[in-house]
Amino acid sequence: MTMKKTLLALLIATTLGTAYAAPVRAVDRIVAVVNKSAITESDLQKRVKDTVMELEARKVTPPAPDVLSRQVLEQMITEEVQVQYATSNGVRVSDDELQQTLERLASQNKLTLEAMKVQVAKEGVTFDTFREQIRRQILLSRLKEREVESRVNVSDTEVEQVLKSEQTANRSEYRLANILVSVPERADAKQIDAQSQKAHKALAELDAGQPFAKVAAAYSDAPNGLKGGDLGWRPASSLPLDFTKLLETMQPGSHTTVIRSQQGFFIFQLQEKRSADTPLMVEQYHVRHILLRTNEAVSEADAKTRLLQIRDRIERGASFEEMAKLYSEDASNTRGGDLGWVNLGDTVPTFEQAMTSLPLNTVSQPVRSPFGWHLIKVEGKRTQDVAQDREKMMVKQQIRARKIDEAYLDWVRQLRDSAFVDDRLEEK
């Protein structure tokens, strides 16, 4: 992929993840009101255009224009509700954090920041717009981390129960896609029936031979709907036993019937199947950190300033380990902040991004995560064969991923149900 295409894909992905309700202009028709904010027709059409580009890049035939406009508007409303919640609950992205992210994006594309500005301008977007889209994307990611991911835990007991179950005998992994027709939490019988009919209409189109990705883009309420519904690879041990038995009877490319769940109506497609009996090489980082938590008495600015002071002492010769023992508010403080060897995926995204980009034996600038503010030091990096621990690690990761998916869908649904939404798309 050329650099131009890479940046274009980045821009498209960013735009898809960061729709916003702009100030109302006289020439714009309002297509939705979300609490006290408005989404205009020009906002919607811009987002639809970007969505079409994204679908075509994935070789997915876009749905009919009216169907796609409805799907995109639903996504925009859901995102706007989340942004408003973030704003009212003090979730912020500082200019310094935004600048660091932009510099990292430029570096990943082997560009200077100035060169990236030029490239973005060539795509017809002002850099100020691009910058605010990135800020919004970070905000939504941080909100999900704080409200959902940071509260999801997987116990060793849960992992052991899965490992001892009948599921463990199945060594297969499945690449899946899904369609979700969601049902509001307090839906009445009429609403449930309407959503059931919508799901069965999607099933009818699949049975008639329509591509799964196209139908997902037209019908699915899941966050991955406009990406064809792709769920990636899932090991059998992380899936309900009855579901894996069903998958074993299916051929790649086939789909299930409509399945009722707490979130709504699902249809799954089995895309590929493979054996899990292969070596697993993973990147590992030997990490130490110092954590300061924020609370009523310690503000964001106070915690960050204090960490900068600690970092300055370390830079002038103080031991990172001793500073961790004295100041860190994490359970690892007794070990000098030592987290041991950490696999990719074991930490929240903001921590992992800082960890993977940090040169060995250097101390990071303060890093914000859902748990507080960190100083991070990477003392070693290796690629390790963890085949013996593969099953346990994969089961734990997939249980956590499933819990996060379920919790996020429930949280977003409740947030959406509690908001005032005036949908005017069909008005003439």
N, C-alpha and C positions, 0 to 999 in steps of 0.2 A: 504493500500500500504506500502510495506517495505521501509526502508530508502534507500536501494540500488536502488530500483525502482524509488523512488522519485528523487534521484540525477541523475539517468539515464534520466528520463523525463526532468529534468532541463537542462541537458547537450544537449539532443536532441533539445529541444525548443530553446536553445541558439544557437546551431549550425545552425538550420534552419533560425534563424533571423539574422545571422551574417556571411554570406559567404564573402570571401575576395579574391582579386586577388593577388596571391603569386608571389614572384620572379620567373622568367622563369627558368626552369631546362632543361638541355640538353635532358633528357629522356622524357620530356613532349611535347605533341602536343598542340599547342595553339588552343583553341576552340572559343575564342572571344577576340577581342581587344576593350576596352572601353576607348575612348580618348587615353591616353598614357599608360594605364595599360592593362595587359593581364590576362585572365582566362585560366588556363591550364586544360588538360583533367583529371589530377589527382585531381585537385580542384573540378571539376565537379563530378567525380565518388565518391569522399568522400561525397559530399553533397547529391548525389542521394542515397547512402547507408543510410545516416542519415534520409532522407525523407521517405524511405521505412520503416525504423524502426518506425518513427512517425505515418505513415499511418496504419501500422499493430497494433500499440498500440491503435489506434482509431477504430480498427476493420474495416478498409477500404481496399478493395482490390486494390493494386497499379495498375496503368495503365501499358500498355506494355512498356518495357524498353526504346524503342526509343521515345515514347511519353513522358514518365516521364523525360528523359534527356532533351528534348526540354523545358518542363515546368520549370524544375529546372534552366536551363541555363537562361531562360528569367527572372526568379526571381533574379538570381545572377547579371545579367547585370543591372537590375533596381536598386538593392541595391548598386552596385558599383558606379553608376552615382550619387546616393544620397551621398555616402561617399565622393566622390571627391568634390561635391558641398559644403559639410560641411567643408572639409579641406580648400578649397579656400576662404571660408567666415568666417574663424576664429572660427568655432564651435569646441570646445575641451572638452576632459574629462581628468581632472587632475589625477595624481597618487593618491592623497589624496581621491578624490571622488570615484575612482575605489576601493581603499582599503576599504572604508566605505561600499560600495555595497557588496563586497565579504564577509565582516564580517556579514552584515545583512543576506545574503543568507545562510551562515553557521548557524547563530542563528535560522533562520526560519526552518532549518532542524535539529535543536537541536544538532548541532555539533560545535566543536571548529574549527577555521580556519585550524589548522594543521590536524585535523581529516578529514576535507573536502578535503584537498590536497591528503591525502591517498586514499580517496574514488574515487576521480577523476582519480588518477593514475590507480586504479583497472579497470576503464572503458577504459583504453588504450589511454588516452589523457594526455599529459604533462600539468602541471599546468600553465606554461607560455602560452601555446596555449589557454587553458581555460580562463585565465585571459584576454588575448587580445580579445577573442570572447565576453566576457562580456563587455569590453570597447566599442567594436563596436556596440553592442546592445544598450548600453546607448547612444552612439553617434547618432544612427538612431532615437531613441526615442526623444532625445533632439531636433534634427533637425525638426521632425514632430511637436513638440510642438511650436518651434520658428516660423516656416514658415507657419504653418496651424492653429493649435489649438489656439494659442494666438491671432489670428486675427478673430476668429469666435465668434460672439456675438449673443445672442437671446434677443430681447426686450420684455418687458411686453406686448406691443401691439401685437406682433406676437403670444404670448401665449393666450391672450384674444381672438384674432380672431379665433384661433383653438377651444377654449372652447365654443365659441358661434356658431360654425359651426355645420352642420349636423353630422360631424364625432363624436362629443361628445356623441351623443345618443347611439353610439355603445360602449358597455362596454367590448368588447372582447380584448384579447391580443393574438398575434400570434407568434409562434416560426418559423422563416423562414430560408431558405438557398438560396443561389443564385449562378448563373454562369454568369460571365461577359466576353464577347468577345469584347475587347476594340477596338476602332477605332481611329487612329491618328487624331490629331486636324485638320490638313490640308489634310486629305485623299481625293484622287480623287475617281471617280466613280468605277474604277476597284478595288481599295483597299477596298472600302465599300462593294462591291459585294462579294469579297473574304471572308471578315469577316462575312458577312451575311450567306454565305454558310457554314462556320465553325460553326456558332451558330445553324443553322438548322441541321447540322450533329450531334451535341450534342443532340439536341431535338429528333432526330430519334433514337439515342441510348437509351434515356430515355423512349421513347414510346415503344421501344423493350423490356423494362424491366430491363435495366442496373441500378444499384444503383446510386442514385443522387450524393453521395459523390465521387464515383469512376469517374463519368463523369466530376464532378467539378474539380477533381485533374488532369484530362486529358486535359480539355479545358479552364478552367477559368483563366483569366488574373488578377482577383481580388487578393488582398493580402491574403484573406482567402481561395484561391482556393485549395492549398495543405493541407488544414484542412477540406476539404469536403464542403466548402462554407457556413459554419454555420454563421448565423447573430444574433443568440440569440432571445430573446423575444422582440417584438415591440408592443406597444399599438395601437389600431385602430386610436386613436386621433392624432398619429404622422405620419400617412400614408396618401397619397392622397386618396380622397374620392372614386374615380373610382377604385382604387386598392383594398380598403377594401370591396367594393361591389363585386369585383371579388373573393376575398378570402372567402367571405361568401357563395359563390356557390361551393367552393372546399371542398373536404374531406382531412383530414390529410393523408399525404403521396403522394398526387397528386401534379402536377406541372403545371405551366402556359405554354403558347406558347412562342415564341420569342417576346420580347418587345423591341422596339427601343427607345433609350434615347440619351441624349447629349454625354454620355461617350462611348456608343457602343450598343451592343445587350445583353439583360438580359433574363435569365430564372429563375423563382423563384419556390421554393417548399414550400408548407405549411406542416410543420412537426407536429405541435401540435397547439391546440387552447384552451384557458381557459378564465374564467370570471375574470374581474379585481375587482369585488366587494368583496375584502377581506382586512383585516387590513394590514397596512404596517409599520413594525417595522424597524427603521433604527438607525444606530450608529451616534451620533452627538458629535462634539467636540467644546468646547468653546475656541476660539483661539484669541490670539493677535500676531501681527507681526510688525517688523520694516523692511522696504524695502529701499534699496539703488539701484538706477538704474545706469547702465553703459552708457557711451557716449564717444564722442571724447576726452573730458577732464578728464573723470574718467574711468580708466582701470579696468579690472576684478580684478587684484591684488590689486589695490587701494581700490576698494569697499569692498573686502573681508577683507583687513587689517583694514579698518575703522570699519567694523562691529565687528571684534575681539576686538578692543579697546572699543567699546560700550558694548560688552558682558562682558569684564573685569570690567567695571564700575558697571554694574548691579550685577555681582558676588560679588563685594565689597560693595554692599548696595544701589546702586542707584535704583530708581523706574523704572521698565520696561515701565510703562505708560508715565512717564516724558521723558524718553529717546526717546520714539516713537513720542511724541509731538515735541521734539526738532529736531530729525534727520530723521524720516521716510518720504519718498517721495511718500507715498500712501495716498489716500483720507481719510483713516481711522486714520490718524495721529491726527486729532482733538479729536478723541475718545480714544486716548492713544493706537492706533493700534488695537482696539477691532473690530474683524470681526463677533462677535456674535456666535451663534451656527451654525456650518458648518457640512453639511451632507457629507458622503462619495460620491465622484463623483463630488462635487461642485468645487474642485480645480484641478490644473494640477497635474499629477502623482508625480513629484519630491517633490512638496509641501506636497501632501497627504502622501507620504511615510514617510517623516520626522515627520509630525503631528501625525500619528498613532503609530509610534514607540517611541515617546517622553514621558517619565514619567511626571505625573502631576506636574505643578508648577516648572518645570526646563526650562532652556533656551537652545535652540539648538545651535549647531555650525552653522556657516554660511551655508545656503542652496541656491543652484543656481536654478533658474527657468527661463522661457523665459522672465519674467518681470524684472529680476535683482537678487540681493542677499538679502536673508531674515535672520533675527533672528526670531524664532518662540517660543511661549510659550503657552502651553495648560493648561487652568485653570479648565477645567471640562470635563467630559465624561459621556454620558448617552445613553440609548436606548429609543427612543421616538416613540410613535404611531403617525404617521403623516397621518393617513387615510384621514383626512379632507383636507389636502393639497396635497394628493396623485396625483390627476389629474393634478393640476398645475405643480407640481414638475416633474412628469413623462413626461408631454408634453414638458416642457422646456428642460429636459435632452435629450429627443428623437429628438427634433428639432435640438438641438446642435449636437447630434451624427450624424444625417443625413447630416447636413451642413458640418461637419468635413469629413465624408466619401466622399461626393461629391467634396469638395475642395481638399482633399488629392489626389483623383484619377486624378483630373484635373492638379494639380501641378506636380505630378509624371509623367503624360503623357507629359506635356510640357517640363519637365526636360529631359526626355528620348528622345523626338523628337529633342531637341537642341544638344544632344551629338553625337559624332562620334562613331558609333558601327559597327565593322567588324565581322559579325557572320560567323564562319568557322566550325560550328559543322558538317555540311553535307559533308565537304571536306574529301577526302580519302588520 
